[in-house]
Amino acid sequence: MSNSVLKSPLKQSLNIALIQLKAGADKAANLLKVTKFIDSAVKTSSIGKLHLVVLPECFNSPYAVDQFRNYAELIPSGETTKLLSSLAKKHGIFIVGGSIPELDQENDKIFNTSLTFSPEGEIIAKHRKVHLFDIDIPGGITFKELVTLSAGDKATVFKLGEFGNVGLGICYDIRFPELAMIASRNPYNSFAMFYPGAFNTTTGPLHWHLLAKARAVDNEMFSVLCSPARDVGGNGYQAYGHSLVVDPYGAIVAEAGEGEEILFATLDKDLLPKVREGIPVHYQRKFDVYDDFVGKGGVKVSDL
Ligand SMILES: NC(=O)CC(=O)C(=O)O
């Protein structure tokens, strides 16, 4: 992480909108939809001035192993990067840009990549999905991202302007507690983890809420999960929906349904010290019993 030393006072309330949209096969239509949803979130915000918008995993393409290469773009010269940069600048907001298939031309690899933009339209974070979704549940779902994707090799923590530090993972990354643990602890002290994520109708009911709450309670931080909308009647991947914001107590702040919608929520950072004073697990770790691997080297954190 670079240039991320925090300076007080930090802003205490972050107003966010999660855009739960359904992406189809037509990329131009997907990008137009993103533009309209973001414009509308800014205009119709029910929580005052919006600071940040989150998009879902794979919002400009179908979520399909055999399609990633067809939709992959170079970063930062690709059309999706340029569009999100211009929308962030136009509205003066942060955008946690879900994820898109990224083409690494030099090595001929495809990554599932999430970019975050500052209100000036600059890229301030780039996370490549570290844990690829590779599962096979008999009678449920088989999905093999490894067939066409390569895995990222870094945790991602970055400074969200005057609000402080946050961490970023993509979907299956939430099942591995380490990324959130790294983000929440010294020297990063993040107040939230963002997870654009496309769980499905098998694993969503099993684990979506549980994992969001687990990461929040483990680390006494917010977890923010933004899903695509369900493709009712479609024959492709069925996203679970239920975009979700969970507070550091593990309580649900806001939850979407299954269709397309904009979900608004305020992350009240005053809660963090309250939760951490009341239930001080954040400070009670026993590094004489087990190693503190965060901040001790051996952890690879994204440095733009
Ligand atoms: N799609 C994913 O990356 C993860 C998922 O659906 C799950 O973990 O379940």
The ligand as an SDF file (V2000), in Angstrom:
LIG
                    3D

  9  8  0  0  0  0  0  0  0  0999 V2000
  -18.9580  -16.7610   -7.6410 N   0  0  0  0  0  0  0  0  0  0  0  0
  -18.0210  -16.8350   -6.7120 C   0  0  0  0  0  0  0  0  0  0  0  0
  -16.9100  -16.4010   -6.9110 O   0  0  0  0  0  0  0  0  0  0  0  0
  -18.2690  -17.4250   -5.3740 C   0  0  0  0  0  0  0  0  0  0  0  0
  -19.5150  -18.1220   -5.0540 C   0  0  0  0  0  0  0  0  0  0  0  0
  -20.5160  -18.1080   -5.7600 O   0  0  0  0  0  0  0  0  0  0  0  0
  -19.4850  -18.8570   -3.7810 C   0  0  0  0  0  0  0  0  0  0  0  0
  -18.4630  -18.8070   -3.0780 O   0  0  0  0  0  0  0  0  0  0  0  0
  -20.4760  -19.4890   -3.4390 O   0  0  0  0  0  0  0  0  0  0  0  0
  1  2  1  0
  2  3  2  0
  2  4  1  0
  4  5  1  0
  5  6  2  0
  5  7  1  0
  7  8  2  0
  7  9  1  0
M  END
$$$$
